[in-house]
Amino acid sequence: MSNKKIPSILGGAMIIAGGTIGAGMLANPTSTAGVWFVGSIIVLIYTWFCMTTSGLMLLEANLHYPSGAGFDTVVKDLLGRGWNIINGLSVAFVLYILTYAYITSGGGLTESFINQSLSDGNLQVIDRTFASLLFCIVLAIVVWFSTKAVDRFSTVLIVGMVISFFLSTANLVLEVRSEVLFDTITQGETQYLPYVLTTLPVCLVSFGFHQNIPSLVKYYDRNGSQIVKVVFIGTFIALIIYTLWQLAIQGNLPRSEFAPVIAKNGDVATLLEALSAYIKTEYIGIILRFFAYMAIASSFLGVTLGLFDYIADLFKFDDSLTGRTKTALITFCPPLILSLLFPYGFVSAIQYAGLAATIWAVIVPVLLVRASRKKFAKSDYRVYGGKLMLYFISLFGILNIIAQLAGEFGLLPQFLG
């Protein structure tokens, strides 16, 4: 262990929280409407625990290798070439697709904000292409500069997210009605359990931070105890915000009134329109746009930092100015070009991201821990739970794979409101 100063726990936690809390959280209340509030909180806590644990399994395996070693190095050494190809394709697919989606969404919001701010509403100051370029380049520079820069920028974004989140939800939380929250006034569907599997893949994606583990090992100079705290704090922040958002929405909009929102795939405007029948929502939409923008930006930083370090490890680029520039070009150019050419193509591709994420964020970590414990007699850090925990997390992964495949073939019941 070197004597250089270890970064603060808060900064790393902000990287984890920022990468985890994406704009996708806005869809959680709709996706979990079938199991409703109590069921959704149980599923969220279950998913949080399993995803946090699988992330720590990655940490345990990664700590056996030098700083800078990423998925390619670790998986190839412990699981062999076959698993490394499967895992590599899964990692690249998920992270590139998410980056593609965030550039597209961030570009659209950037265009809207700038045109509204710098014109009278009738003049287009910038177009979508320029806005996407601006959004991507500014944040790409932060990632290219250093992990510390991502730490600082993510902290600013998270603070902004928290402020805008509480401004938008405070009134909703205060207006929560117990009969709505616990669905005692239901007039339609009264079943909850059949929809549990449907909620799992959505919640899994809501706790995706695993791409940042190799980056944190390098950033914290292999200080495992610090990284464990960072992971727990960062993911717990996400869990608290998700829980408050579920409370705010499912405590005001009755379960039987979710039909139009579900029909529009959880569209925020439709959700607010449905809520307006029960509570004033005029200002909430404006604040939520700021929240969504900062959530997209912070998620972009978290996802691309992981992708950046994965690319550097895969192609063995060093940490010099030239090496980081090469890594940045491979990291950002493909999704940026796709976003400019096919701004909505990610919609059809992103539905498969959950299955790929299950492989590299749940299944592979379990396999890595099993292999590393056989190969290395001693370990600086070992995940709690022993062998039983490996089976517990494996079951979580298997349930998610079953849910995603069954959902793809229309074999799961769908709650329609």
Protein Blocks (a to p, Z undefined) as FASTA:
>chain_A
ZZbdcddfklmmmmmmmmmmccklmmmmmmmmmnommlmmmmmmmmmmmmmmmmmmmmmm
mmmpcehiafklmmmmmnojklmmmmmmmmmmmmmmmmmmmmmmmmmmmmmmmmmmmmgh
lacfbafklmmmmmmmmmmmmmmmpmklmmmmmmmmmmmmmmmmmmmmmmmmmmpcfklm
nopmbcbdfbfklmmmmmmmmmmmmmgcklmmmmmmmmnnopaklmmmmmmmmmmmmmmm
mmmmmmmmmmmmcfklmmmmmmnnopaklmmmmmmmmoccklmmmmmmmmmmmmmmmmmm
mmmmmmmmmmmmmnopafbfklmmmmmmmmmmmmmmmmmmmmmlmmmmmmmmmmmmmmmm
mmmmmmmmmmmmmmpmbdfbdcehijmlmmmmmmmmmmmmmmmmmmmnopaccdeZZ
